[in-house]
Amino acid sequence: MRITGLRATPIAIADPPLRSAFGLHAPFALRTIVEVDTDEGVTGLGETYGGEAPQRAFAAVRPLVIGRDPYDLTPLRLAIASRNGERPDGWAWEARTFGPPQLFSAIEVACLDAIGKATGRRVCDLLGGAVREKIDFAAYLFFKHAGDDAWGEVMSPDAMVGEARTMVSRYGYRSLKLKGGVLDPDREAEAILCLRDAFGSDVPLRLDPNAAWSHQTAERIARRLRGTLEYLEDPVPGIDGMSAVAAGTDLPLATNMCVTAFAHLPEAVAKRAVAVVLADHHMWGGMRATAELGRLCGTFGLGLSMHSNSHLGISLAAMVHVAAAVPELTYACDTHYPWQTEDVIVGGKLPIRDGSVAVPRGPGLGVELDRDALAALHERYARAGMTVRDDAAEMRKIDPAWRPHVGDW
Amino acid sequence: MRITGLRATPIAIADPPLRSAFGLHAPFALRTIVEVDTDEGVTGLGETYGGEAPQRAFAAVRPLVIGRDPYDLTPLRLAIASRNGERPDGWAWEARTFGPPQLFSAIEVACLDAIGKATGRRVCDLLGGAVREKIDFAAYLFFKHAGDDAWGEVMSPDAMVGEARTMVSRYGYRSLKLKGGVLDPDREAEAILCLRDAFGSDVPLRLDPNAAWSHQTAERIARRLRGTLEYLEDPVPGIDGMSAVAAGTDLPLATNMCVTAFAHLPEAVAKRAVAVVLADHHMWGGMRATAELGRLCGTFGLGLSMHSNSHLGISLAAMVHVAAAVPELTYACDTHYPWQTEDVIVGGKLPIRDGSVAVPRGPGLGVELDRDALAALHERYARAGMTVRDDAAEMRKIDPAWRPHVGDW
């Protein structure tokens, strides 16, 4: 089996005006749809970060991919790493830092999809088999501006409870994650307490201010929300910062910011900086890498949850297959998926029911590419003129003086 | 694809009178040959520890295996673990402690062989692809008694140099590992220095007294052999003991005794007990587990080498496929293989040339079962009446007062 073609199609997808500590989501989020053609007539699919940096990376890696056996993945990983130089410090959830692990991951997913389609097996089976057939997700609650959507403005605890009710009634979520770092920290704690009142004590709650807070604020809010939160995600920046907060609370701290690569784990473990690592196969170097991360977290007593960026159905399918195959992944996963109204997969968006997504039954990832939808979203990418995500710039269009909080709120 | 049959055939293979800190190898070593039949007409092969304990374990696990999809491996691992209870402290290289990781591993290998044979792919490809096509092995040098073999008695440094010369001329080894814990520690250090003189400085040397030594002896020998040994393996027992020795030397310490399961790693890392972990897919819970161990060791700055027990060609093939697929495995692997004159694979023993074994080209493990050979070795098992390996009892047949050294030599 040989790879005969590699396409990485940049697309722009509609995105509502969601807020975070980084600023404001632009009207479009950028993604890349990856296709790997093979001489056996099957094409494997992948999806990753968007914009210009991935385009350059895929173009550069073409000679390493074309002609390769799609099973020949670890050698490809090493070839990409040695070509580009590993970037253990690459916090790569933005396309700005689309490095070797992120590039390899996108190709790995497409190759595993191709292998699955060629052999009639699901990707989760290629990773060792499904330990679960339904993957639980948490509602991903955002403060947001009013926009071209039905959600309206959500900039208060009360409005947030309304958003959560709609999410829960529509998708059946049984866990709630609030993206914080937007309102005053005590207002966000208040929002959590309102969610607790509204949904009762059986619904796990998480809060993620994306490292906007100071140590003092994190300590105060951790005291206030201890016993209320399932975990507090990235209250402050850095392993040392997280470690200092962790030392003063028994509220579990989670991260997708200070531990985003294997190289960060030894220090994080030694300093007891976090209790939960948020996996993300797009960021951590692929699906097998995520299984390896799972074993590592299980070994060192760390919990494993899953991070999300704005994404479409190919990424969701991949996330679901990984979550099915990695036993250590025991928290409900994050997903932005309901915030996206479009998709590139045949049959429209994958359903979220009772807060979970069923592992697709078909071979490979179990999703097929809608080429018309892809063409339309690619055309929009070309028209939109965005080459990189910049939530801060988007925010400053509204408030020119706006500056992100980084460990100082 | 469904598993329709599971056979675990106990065999006894001829073994020369090799010495170690545990005593003397009996005339027969015990192994188990595993076969997994499938409804697609292929049968997958595995090989593991021998004797009665594995027989009981395979019989007990039958209901979990028959009818299962051979891709459905991680769920099988969890089912076996929850059925038997995990034994994180199980130092399981003896059949005495044939626990869930060892049982799962044997079945995993056979299932991966079946998948490979069914899909026409090599097992190393199913694990992510081969990063190397030749696997380097170290000559495994043993002090030994005279026996029913051509090697004669080897109980002195001079005789050991002779054994090593024969090994190197026959198999082309470019690394030498001396099994110690047999002669006085300083005599064994002398043997290493004689090997250094005989083979020059380009041939890495290792010494493994299997935790027979005291701290004082380990310190003294480490000083003496610093700069001469590639690594010193298990000079003393236990993570604390190894940690204390490691603190006083820059000679890398390796282990297959104090770190033999994932659960041992956090303490070993925190106490800087070892620089090199010896993987063994038979012991660590399988081939994917070994890949996960590789990532973990790479992440925490630990080297990865490979441990061996007396084994035949199915195990060697599996070791070679794992070593091909795990990039972190950068040391020459251990193997007892040349000490065994028999085999159960078609075509006789796999060749070791230039100190390395080529990854077999055929599908699955790339080896086929010689059923006549299997029947003969199984008959010998029945006749031999051995149910467990007991090197100390074998030694006491010669010297009734013999007691193993454990951290006191």
Interface residues (C-beta under 8 A of the other chain):
Chain A: D69 Y71 D72 L73 T74 P75 L76 L78 T119 R121 D125 L126 L127 G128 G129 A130 V131 F262 A263 L265 P266 V269 A270 R288 A289 A291 E292 L293 R295 L296 G298 T299 F300 G301 A325 P327
Chain B: D69 Y71 D72 L73 T74 P75 L76 L78 T119 R121 D125 L126 L127 G128 G129 A130 V131 F262 A263 L265 P266 V269 A270 R288 A289 A291 E292 L293 R295 L296 G298 T299 F300 G301 A325 P327
